[in-house]
Amino acid sequence: MSRPNVIVCLCDQLRAFDVGCYGNDTIRTPHIDRLAKEGVRFDLAVSNNPVCMPARSALLTGQYSRTCMGYLTNYSDGSEMPEYPADNRDWLRDTTLPEAFKAQGYETALFGKWHVQPAPNLVGFDYALFPRVHHRHTGQTFVENTGLGDVVDGFSIDFEAERVNEYLAQDREDPFFMYYNISPPHMPLADAPDKYLQMYDPDEIPLRPNTLVGGKLAYDENWFKIYLWDFLYYQEHLPHTKQLPEGFDLRHLTALYYGLTTWVDDTVGRLMANLEAHGLAEDTIVVFASDHGDNLGSHHAFNKGLLIEESIRVPLIFWGGLAPQANTAQVAQLIDIMPTLLEQCGAEVPDTVQGRALGPVLRGERETLEENGAFIETSTGAIGLRTPDHLYGMQLEKDLRTISNDGKCLYDLAADPYEQRNLAGGTDTGLEADFAQQLEQWNAQTPWLGEQNAG
């Protein structure tokens, strides 16, 4: 393909463990599984920061969140964010993925969840259709390019899919880059079509072994209500959010999560069918990924943002013009998407990009790159190094610059995939010392937004 169309399809809070092609025999994800069967699936893919805004900002810039945002969470140092989305470019100052494609003569379009600062038009999008409220699937207000937007009927995911299809149907001379964001399976899990809410029997849902701690299954009434209703519970305090359904437990919660994951899969299938219908499939690269995972009760933790596999492991599939491959050796990361796509399309990768082009692996020339690991930041101040077989972590002090002597972790994921035995400070001091040196060097040399590189 010369100058192919490119679609980055990103869903929200889907961990790799709950996709069929990643080994889950219960969930039904035939369309994502098809992408994996026909494309290149990275078994070991991670989010560089398992929180929405930092992860999405990292993907769009190929940079760590400290570099492109200047902070590690959705909010800056505890202060309030400016009006959303901001009309100034204090964040994402370097070349973004849509800007790089635009420089190559591509049309650029955003559909679905944005949750990035600043406004889409300031970072390279010719067209943008995005919801003003991040976490609701009905009664949603959509902004078209600028303004306050309008409330749309029905489910927002269906509205976005229809508008995506209208975009694909247009006649155009130039190729396009599309950033298509599907909001589920992020909460609110109760705000979805009945088909998906009733799709899975809670009694048949498998749970990860680390959801049991001290013989007790993870349970948290407050978090369960957030998962079901999100801000309608904790902010609006609506009457229907006051009580959980009778007998509601982690299996019921996970069954709903599975249902919304299949909703994502059906939406991906709709996208692929529309590409075929409009004669675009043979000239389009599709990347499917998620911004981060979901703890879903593992280690009795919920939501995301932790330096654990459930938070950081995501699906990552490249489809289009590639020999099928399931790569189980290379650690891929969100910041690799930008340089990989630009290289595949014959475009120059900006010097500001901190990720690596995965092209040699995609093309089957190599099983791994020379650099085979991923550095991870978190909103809790934990930083980590994920290698093919291990996860090593340290904790930053409150200044987010100094490494603490506390909070170290080391997991042998080949022997202990559920991270139940912390080996830090144990007998294998050579391995731990090597990981520590790599992480300390990365922390010292990776610049924060507005600061000179300390390396």
Secondary structure, DSSP 8 states (H G I E B T S, - for coil): --S-EEEEEEEES--GGGSGGGT-SSS--HHHHHHHHHSEEEEEEE-SSSSHHHHHHHHHHTS-HHHHTSSSSSSBTTB---SSS-SS-SS--S--HHHHHHTTT-EEEEEE----SS-GGGGT-SEEEEESSSS-SBS-EEEESSSS-EE-SSBHHHHHHHHHHHHHTS--SS-EEEEEEEEEESS-TTSS-HHHHTSS-GGG----GGGEETTEE---HHHHHHHHHTHHHHTS--GGGSS--TT--HHHHHHHHHHHHHHHHHHHHHHHHHHHHTT-GGGEEEEEEES----TTGGG--SS-SSSHHHHB--EEEESSS--EEEEEEEEEGGGHHHHHHHHTT----TT--S---HHHHTTS-SS-SS--EEEE-TTSEEEEE-SSEEEEEEB-TTSSSB-SS--EEEETTT-TT-----TTSS-HHHHHHHHHHHHHHHHHS--TTS----
